[in-house]
Amino acid sequence: MTDPTIASTDIPGGKRQRARDTLLLTAHLRVENEKTLRDVRVRNLSEGGLMIELDKAVDVGTPVTLDLRGIGELTGKVAWYTTGRAGVALDSPIDPKKARPSVD
């Protein structure tokens, strides 16, 4: 299955124009107009999208808001969903390095 986390930057052959950082972070996710926040794990992150692990299905195209350490509040839409994982295409590009913990 293709993992189109950043559908707008995919190029033919399944290769991406932007690099993704593989990591494991926690974030708070709000799906559309739900009142309850969901705790999710962010498995990879790039300028234009991310992949999360979550325990409840979400429809493709659903607007989401995430609160991610080092970056703050992000908005986007679910680009794909498969059992236990979803790709989110972000509304605005980010600097994924800001989410990494600092090394002192």
N, CA, C and O of each residue as an XYZ file, in Angstrom:
416
protein
N       0.839     -1.175      0.000
C       0.000      0.000      0.000
C       0.883      1.237      0.000
O       1.859      1.305      0.747
N       0.554      2.193     -0.815
C       1.278      3.447     -0.858
C       0.942      4.262      0.371
O      -0.193      4.239      0.846
N       1.914      4.976      0.884
C       1.749      5.787      2.083
C       1.788      7.257      1.689
O       2.816      7.908      1.875
N       0.679      7.808      1.139
C       0.708      9.171      0.599
C       0.533     10.243      1.667
O      -0.412     11.031      1.612
N       1.431     10.273      2.627
C       1.344     11.260      3.688
C       1.352     12.671      3.131
O       0.702     13.567      3.670
N       2.089     12.861      2.054
C       2.179     14.189      1.450
C       1.788     14.058     -0.009
O       2.644     14.127     -0.891
N       0.531     13.874     -0.266
C       0.052     13.610     -1.611
C       0.483     14.674     -2.609
O       0.762     14.343     -3.761
N       0.546     15.923     -2.213
C       0.874     16.993     -3.147
C       2.332     16.989     -3.572
O       2.678     17.647     -4.553
N       3.206     16.265     -2.862
C       4.613     16.269     -3.239
C       5.082     14.932     -3.790
O       6.265     14.774     -4.092
N       4.186     13.972     -3.927
C       4.573     12.698     -4.515
C       4.930     12.903     -5.975
O       4.354     13.750     -6.658
N       5.879     12.121     -6.440
C       6.248     12.152     -7.846
C       6.115     10.751     -8.394
O       6.091      9.795     -7.618
N       6.025     10.590     -9.714
C       5.868      9.246    -10.282
C       6.930      8.292     -9.765
O       8.072      8.682     -9.522
N       6.540      7.046     -9.603
C       7.448      6.022     -9.112
C       7.428      5.887     -7.603
O       8.187      5.094     -7.047
N       6.574      6.643     -6.928
C       6.429      6.512     -5.486
C       7.498      7.212     -4.679
O       7.528      7.041     -3.460
N       8.378      7.992     -5.286
C       9.428      8.695     -4.555
C       8.928     10.074     -4.141
O       8.095     10.679     -4.817
N       9.444     10.549     -3.039
C       9.020     11.835     -2.504
C      10.087     12.882     -2.766
O      11.279     12.585     -2.844
N       9.621     14.114     -2.899
C      10.551     15.212     -3.086
C      11.102     15.684     -1.742
O      12.195     16.250     -1.703
N      10.393     15.472     -0.660
C      10.814     15.920      0.657
C      11.183     14.731      1.522
O      10.539     13.683      1.463
N      12.224     14.900      2.325
C      12.656     13.842      3.233
C      11.717     13.772      4.425
O      11.130     14.772      4.836
N      11.588     12.565      4.974
C      10.794     12.352      6.178
C      11.719     11.912      7.292
O      12.641     11.129      7.062
N      11.484     12.410      8.500
C      12.200     11.959      9.683
C      11.401     10.839     10.324
O      10.212     10.998     10.601
N      12.052      9.707     10.562
C      11.406      8.624     11.288
C      11.659      8.864     12.764
O      12.799      9.076     13.176
N      10.605      8.830     13.556
C      10.726      9.138     14.971
C       9.548      8.559     15.722
O       8.670      7.930     15.131
N       9.532      8.768     17.001
C       8.396      8.355     17.823
C       8.122      9.459     18.824
O       8.831      9.606     19.820
N       7.090     10.228     18.548
C       6.663     11.315     19.419
C       5.206     11.106     19.770
O       4.485     10.408     19.057
N       4.774     11.698     20.849
C       3.347     11.692     21.153
C       2.776     13.074     20.827
O       3.475     14.084     20.897
N       1.527     13.093     20.480
C       0.836     14.341     20.154
C      -0.617     14.202     20.583
O      -1.103     13.104     20.851
N      -1.289     15.327     20.641
C      -2.725     15.345     20.910
C      -3.426     15.658     19.604
O      -3.067     16.606     18.905
N      -4.421     14.864     19.281
C      -5.157     14.986     18.029
C      -6.618     15.307     18.314
O      -7.260     14.675     19.153
N      -7.126     16.304     17.597
C      -8.560     16.588     17.631
C      -9.083     16.325     16.222
O      -8.605     16.911     15.251
N     -10.061     15.446     16.125
C     -10.660     15.097     14.840
C     -11.872     15.977     14.613
O     -12.819     15.973     15.400
N     -11.831     16.739     13.518
C     -12.918     17.624     13.106
C     -13.445     18.400     14.300
O     -12.703     19.171     14.907
N     -14.705     18.212     14.649
C     -15.319     18.983     15.733
C     -15.498     18.182     17.022
O     -16.305     18.558     17.872
N     -14.758     17.086     17.177
C     -14.847     16.310     18.420
C     -14.346     17.146     19.587
O     -13.421     17.944     19.435
N     -14.954     16.965     20.742
C     -14.529     17.696     21.940
C     -13.340     17.032     22.615
O     -12.520     17.703     23.242
N     -13.247     15.720     22.487
C     -12.204     14.964     23.161
C     -10.934     14.914     22.326
O     -10.986     14.702     21.115
N      -9.791     15.111     22.978
C      -8.502     14.952     22.319
C      -8.103     13.483     22.354
O      -8.375     12.782     23.329
N      -7.472     13.030     21.314
C      -6.935     11.665     21.277
C      -5.423     11.753     21.401
O      -4.797     12.621     20.792
N      -4.835     10.861     22.184
C      -3.384     10.750     22.229
C      -2.960      9.857     21.072
O      -3.494      8.762     20.896
N      -1.998     10.328     20.284
C      -1.514      9.558     19.139
C       0.001      9.543     19.157
O       0.636     10.368     19.814
N       0.569      8.600     18.433
C       2.009      8.530     18.235
C       2.322      9.005     16.823
O       1.692      8.571     15.859
N       3.278      9.878     16.709
C       3.750     10.346     15.409
C       4.933      9.464     15.034
O       5.940      9.437     15.741
N       4.814      8.742     13.918
C       5.856      7.799     13.505
C       6.832      8.400     12.497
O       8.009      8.040     12.490
N       6.360      9.308     11.649
C       7.289     10.033     10.788
C       6.719     11.406     10.498
O       5.516     11.641     10.613
N       7.609     12.304     10.121
C       7.244     13.704     10.019
C       8.060     14.352      8.912
O       9.264     14.124      8.801
N       7.403     15.156      8.099
C       8.101     15.915      7.063
C       7.535     17.328      7.036
O       6.660     17.665      7.834
N       8.022     18.140      6.135
C       7.545     19.518      6.027
C       6.048     19.585      5.734
O       5.366     20.507      6.182
N       5.541     18.615      4.989
C       4.158     18.697      4.539
C       3.206     17.676      5.101
O       2.021     17.702      4.770
N       3.688     16.757      5.957
C       2.774     15.746      6.464
C       3.393     14.877      7.526
O       4.562     15.032      7.879
N       2.588     13.955      8.034
C       3.061     13.044      9.062
C       2.225     11.777      9.061
O       1.114     11.745      8.531
N       2.772     10.746      9.659
C       2.035      9.506      9.847
C       1.842      9.313     11.337
O       2.779      9.457     12.121
N       0.610      8.984     11.722
C       0.298      8.764     13.126
C      -0.267      7.370     13.337
O      -0.838      6.765     12.429
N      -0.096      6.875     14.553
C      -0.767      5.661     15.001
C      -1.960      6.115     15.829
O      -1.825      6.977     16.697
N      -3.118      5.540     15.564
C      -4.297      5.855     16.355
C      -5.197      4.643     16.426
O      -5.134      3.750     15.581
N      -6.045      4.624     17.458
C      -6.831      3.420     17.734
C      -8.246      3.444     17.169
O      -8.982      2.473     17.345
N      -8.648      4.504     16.505
C     -10.008      4.601     15.985
C      -9.963      5.090     14.545
O      -9.214      6.014     14.228
N     -10.752      4.485     13.675
C     -10.763      4.842     12.259
C     -11.158      6.297     12.043
O     -11.979      6.851     12.774
N     -10.554      6.907     11.019
C     -10.851      8.280     10.623
C     -11.021      8.284      9.108
O     -10.219      7.680      8.395
N     -12.044      8.949      8.615
C     -12.300      9.006      7.175
C     -11.291      9.902      6.464
O     -10.875     10.932      6.994
N     -10.908      9.497      5.267
C     -10.044     10.310      4.421
C     -10.743     11.642      4.148
O     -11.943     11.675      3.876
N      -9.994     12.726      4.220
C     -10.535     14.057      3.995
C     -10.998     14.763      5.261
O     -11.338     15.946      5.222
N     -11.015     14.044      6.389
C     -11.453     14.633      7.651
C     -10.438     15.661      8.143
O      -9.249     15.353      8.226
N     -10.881     16.875      8.472
C      -9.970     17.867      9.048
C      -9.532     17.451     10.457
O     -10.328     16.937     11.242
N      -8.253     17.685     10.759
C      -7.708     17.370     12.077
C      -6.825     18.514     12.555
O      -6.312     19.303     11.761
N      -6.663     18.583     13.869
C      -5.740     19.515     14.499
C      -4.859     18.706     15.429
O      -5.351     17.868     16.184
N      -3.560     18.953     15.377
C      -2.613     18.259     16.243
C      -1.833     19.275     17.040
O      -1.545     20.370     16.557
N      -1.490     18.912     18.265
C      -0.598     19.709     19.081
C       0.679     18.896     19.236
O       0.682     17.843     19.874
N       1.760     19.390     18.647
C       3.014     18.650     18.596
C       4.107     19.436     19.299
O       4.333     20.608     18.997
N       4.778     18.794     20.228
C       5.860     19.408     20.999
C       6.880     20.088     20.079
O       7.287     19.520     19.066
N       7.281     21.293     20.438
C       8.290     22.012     19.682
C       7.754     22.775     18.485
O       8.413     23.674     17.963
N       6.552     22.410     18.052
C       5.965     23.056     16.884
C       4.679     23.779     17.247
O       4.436     24.892     16.782
N       3.860     23.156     18.069
C       2.591     23.747     18.465
C       1.436     23.159     17.688
O       1.468     21.991     17.299
N       0.417     23.966     17.461
C      -0.803     23.487     16.814
C      -0.642     23.431     15.296
O      -0.193     24.388     14.665
N      -1.015     22.296     14.733
C      -0.968     22.057     13.285
C      -2.354     21.675     12.806
O      -3.100     21.007     13.522
N      -2.703     22.091     11.608
C      -3.970     21.672     11.022
C      -3.690     20.959      9.714
O      -2.686     21.213      9.049
N      -4.593     20.064      9.360
C      -4.453     19.321      8.114
C      -5.676     18.460      7.871
O      -6.712     18.606      8.521
N      -5.521     17.553      6.911
C      -6.601     16.624      6.565
C      -6.032     15.211      6.471
O      -4.878     15.015      6.091
N      -6.858     14.241      6.821
C      -6.455     12.846      6.711
C      -6.314     12.515      5.228
O      -7.276     12.625      4.468
N      -5.111     12.109      4.820
C      -4.830     11.790      3.425
C      -5.077     10.318      3.126
O      -5.454      9.967      2.008
N      -4.868      9.452      4.117
C      -5.098      8.020      3.967
C      -5.280      7.409      5.349
O      -4.849      7.975      6.354
N      -5.918      6.256      5.387
C      -6.107      5.528      6.633
C      -6.022      4.039      6.354
O      -6.591      3.551      5.378
N      -5.318      3.325      7.201
C      -5.311      1.875      7.220
C      -5.344      1.491      8.700
O      -4.986      2.309      9.546
N      -5.752      0.304      9.023
C      -5.948     -0.088     10.412
C      -4.780      0.338     11.299
O      -3.649     -0.117     11.130
N      -5.085      1.221     12.246
C      -4.097      1.644     13.225
C      -3.180      2.774     12.811
O      -2.410      3.265     13.637
N      -3.233      3.208     11.555
C      -2.346      4.277     11.087
C      -3.088      5.210     10.146
O      -4.047      4.821      9.480
N      -2.616      6.461     10.109
C      -3.194      7.435      9.183
C      -2.111      8.407      8.749
O      -1.185      8.704      9.504
N      -2.240      8.897      7.527
C      -1.378      9.953      7.028
C      -2.149     11.254      7.062
O      -3.328     11.304      6.712
N      -1.470     12.307      7.485
C      -2.084     13.626      7.556
C      -1.295     14.565      6.655
O      -0.086     14.726      6.823
N      -1.980     15.183      5.701
C      -1.385     16.224      4.863
C      -1.618     17.545      5.583
O      -2.761     17.924      5.837
N      -0.541     18.244      5.911
C      -0.646     19.490      6.664
C      -1.080     20.641      5.774
O      -0.774     20.669      4.582
N      -1.799     21.593      6.362
C      -2.261     22.769      5.627
C      -1.122     23.723      5.300
O      -1.164     24.412      4.281
N      -0.102     23.768      6.159
C       1.050     24.651      5.959
C       2.327     23.883      6.265
O       2.337     23.040      7.163
N       3.407     24.158      5.533
C       4.671     23.469      5.797
C       5.240     23.821      7.174
O       5.009     24.909      7.702
N       5.986     22.875      7.734
C       6.612     23.066      9.045
C       8.094     22.734      8.945
O       8.555     22.212      7.930
N       8.831     23.037      9.997
C      10.223     22.605     10.128
C      10.219     21.388     11.048
O      10.122     21.545     12.265
N      10.323     20.180     10.495
C      10.221     18.978     11.334
C      11.313     18.868     12.382
O      11.133     18.166     13.377
N      12.434     19.537     12.191
C      13.531     19.468     13.171
C      13.135     20.093     14.505
O      13.713     19.757     15.538
N      12.166     20.990     14.496
C      11.723     21.628     15.740
C      11.037     20.637     16.669
O      10.955     20.885     17.871
N      10.549     19.533     16.149
C       9.863     18.531     16.974
C      10.833     17.597     17.676
O      10.459     16.901     18.620
N      12.058     17.581     17.223
C      13.061     16.689     17.841
C      13.514     17.251     19.180
O      13.687     18.462     19.320
N      13.709     16.374     20.172
C      14.207     16.861     21.462
C      15.615     17.431     21.310
O      16.414     16.932     20.517
N      15.906     18.463     22.065
C      17.239     19.047     21.998
C      18.215     18.159     22.764
O      17.860     17.526     23.759
N      19.442     18.130     22.280
C      20.499     17.356     22.928
C      21.441     18.353     23.582
O      22.080     19.160     22.906
N      21.518     18.286     24.903
C      22.362     19.228     25.636
C      23.740     18.666     25.869
O      24.583     19.329     26.473
